[in-house]
Amino acid sequence: MIQKEKYRDLIEKLPFQQIGDTPTVRYYTDWKVFESRLNLDYASSEDKLPGFLSKLKPNITLGLSLRATNVPEGVIVEDLTKVLEVRPMAIAGVNTKMQAYHAYRWNTGAYIKITDESSIEDLVIVSLGGDGYLGHHIIIDIGERANARIKIIDYGGPNASLKTLITEMTARNNSKLEVDILSLYHELHASFIQHYLRIEDQAEAVVRILTSGGSMTRFESDNLLLGRLSKLDAKASNVARPSTKTDFLLNAVHKGPESEGFIGARGVVLGDGYLAQRGLAKIDHEASWASSEVESHVTILGERGRGYAVPMLEIHTGDVTKAGHSASVTTIQEDHLFYLRSRGLNRDELERMLITGAIEYSSVASSLGIDPLEIFLI
């Protein structure tokens, strides 16, 4: 109870964003959207997955409650509210107002353990929004020498609601993890999402992300390469539909010697959509002979959309194998479209090509077995 009250006090004391979160003195997230919804009641009903995702058979569902069905052998699932020895926010920490808000109000949680040396082909986790506030917290522990492929479906329906989702994952020594994350929200829904991943000695992680946000979506993926010879390959696709805003962050921090990391993102902005696509690759002083790359590329279709690509590279050691970054923001204006139409390519074909290319970059759609353009069916 004391811990809970501490978080309530921090909601008042902490800012929405520390100034160190961004390379420029500005906010890419419209925090006023979240501020206006902090007093929402808990949801009384939960959303249902859209038809094109209904073919997925979730093993673990978080909505108003936690449900687990057909859990594969080698996977242990427990209600996080009843696992007293596991401390939520131990990896994520509480440094901002929304983290404190989540820590104080989250109401549904799961502790998922992949036992040592297990091989899990597909574990499907679904997190659903509702008609008010819902907070979901997931802790996933991948045991030593285990192989696991996890699919996380994060969805919010057509309500002016608020959802917070924080996952804390650990890939133990010599494990291999593949995680596909689909984050999809209607234009009225606001969401605060953070995924944390710790990668230990000689563990390998492949992270694939596909987002299409709502009225304001703050999505952050923080990956910490702790161990020697740890590896990360993270790719994201972001689609800013009309009347939506997304601030997307994809980060890799190297602390393990000889660790290898790549983070890349492709985004497309439609209509009056908004997308900030930020990435940080950081090599700390103890991560000798590490290598890291960060890429961010955004395409804006039309003249009313706004898009930003902001990569950062920090190196704190003189012994680096490789480090680099690249970024671009491309705007397709009416004169470009006129030129392409004169060469036989119409506007619809061009837009479909650019949208599909951005979505397929992450491979999440193909992994889930959905048509890339089905995300517009919500």
ABEGO torsion letter per residue (X at the ends): XAAAAAAAAAAAABBABBAAABABBBBABBAAAAAAAAABBBBABBBBBBAAAAABBBABBBBABBBBBGBBBGBBBBBAAABAABBBGAAAEBABAAAAAAAAABABBBBBBBBBGBBBABBBBBBBBBABBBBBBBBBBBBBGBBBBBBBBBBBBBBBBBBBBBBBBBBBBGBBBBBBBBBBBBAABBBBBBBBBBBBBGBBBBBBBBBBBBABBBBBBBBBBABBGBBBBBBBBBBBBBGBBBBBBBBBBBABBGBBBBBBBBBBBBEABBBBBBBBBBBBAABBGBBBBBBBBBBBBEAABBBBBBBBBBBABABBABBBBBBBBBBBBAAAAAAAAAAGBBAAAAAAAAAAAAAAAAGAAAAAGBBAAAAAAX
